[in-house]
Structures are given as C-alpha cells and as structure tokens.
Amino acid sequence: MRNLVAFALLTSIAIILASCGGEGEESYYPLSVGNVWNYGVTMIAEIPGTTATFTGDSQDRIVGTAEITGGISVYELVTSITIDGYSGSDTFYIHETDTAVYIYESLSDTVPDKYLELPLDNSRSWTVNSSETAVVLGTIDISVPAGVYSDCWEIAYIDNDDTTFVCLASGVGEVAGHATYSETDTTITIALELESATIQ
C-alpha cells in the first residue's frame, strides 16, 4: 500500500501490515516526521465448523529519517498492531522519487518493493517485487470513521492467489484496505479503516 503496503500476527498466523509515504500535492502517504495514521482492524478467522472475529488497532508512525546502503535517504516508518491481546510491530524505510515510492525492509536492503508507480492513473500496473504485481482499479468514494474521502485510488496488490485491496486518498494516505488469505483449511479476512490521522 503498502502503502500499502501495502498493509497482524495472531495465534501463529503472520500478517504484515505496511504503508508508505510520498510528498507533494498528490501525495498518497505524505512523508514527514511526526505523521501518524490510526486504524481500526477487524480480522475474521474461518476454520471448518468455527468462525472467530477479532478486533483491534493498528498505527503507522514516521519516526525519523535515515540513510540506507548506497546513500539513499529514507523515512523510517514503524507499524504496530494490537488485536485481542496480541501486540506486534515492524519497521520499514520509505523512499520517494518523481516516478515511484519504494519500501525497504532494512537499512541494508538493496532490492526494495515498488509500492507505487507515479503518477497514479486508471489501469496503471507495475511489478512490486519478484512475486507481486499491482493494478490500479480506478477511483472510488469511501466513508470510514475518520471521514468521507472522494476520488480515492483503489489498488489491488496480487501475490499468487492472494490479493490485497488498498484505498489511497490524496494528501492523507491509506484510508482503507482489506484482504482474504487462505492456507490449508483456514481462511483469514482482515480489514482496516482509518480512524484518525495527524499529517504534518
């Protein structure tokens, strides 16, 4: 959404949530130290004969800047999640150029994911990494606890049989996302909605 990742760990199920940033008037994750995005999270786990619903919160924070291998300047983004007593966090590094937004998993990462290819427009698609592609589906209006957002870009991130959908609002970033993951006899559906944001 990566982002958003762009995009939780619970009872031995790992789900990584990431988002990302950008600068300028058409920024879809504004990059500035101190920016914070707070999300409500709902996760539904379906196992034959049983369905369980878990709720919690997720937060993305830009906590500083750094320099990765090769001298590239990046913003440090910490994403954390709490769902029914489980808490976890991870750190990512975001770099924006005139044509793309990249996500690095560590300061020594030399092969980033391409989270966004800019400028966004209808039917644009790109390779995120060796196993994932992204497709812009178009614009939609969406209502979440943080408010009503018009003309949000909806992007599908496709990784083999799994697809994550992310909605990005100009000047705000990721306002909603959802995905369904299946493994053996378990299906996990997870949804995020923006509850509040502090944008510098």
Buried (B, 14 or more C-beta within 10 A) or exposed (E): BBBBBBBBBBEEBEBBBBBBBBEEEEBBBBBEEEBBBBBBBBBBBBEEEEEEEBEBBBBBBBBEEBEBEEEBEBBBBBBBBBBEEBEBEBBBBBBBEEEBBBBBBEBEBEEBBBBBBBEBEEEBEBEBEEEBBBBBEEBEEBEBEBEEBEEBBBBBBBBEEEBBBBBBBBBBBBBBBBBBBEEEEEBBBBBBBBBEBEBE
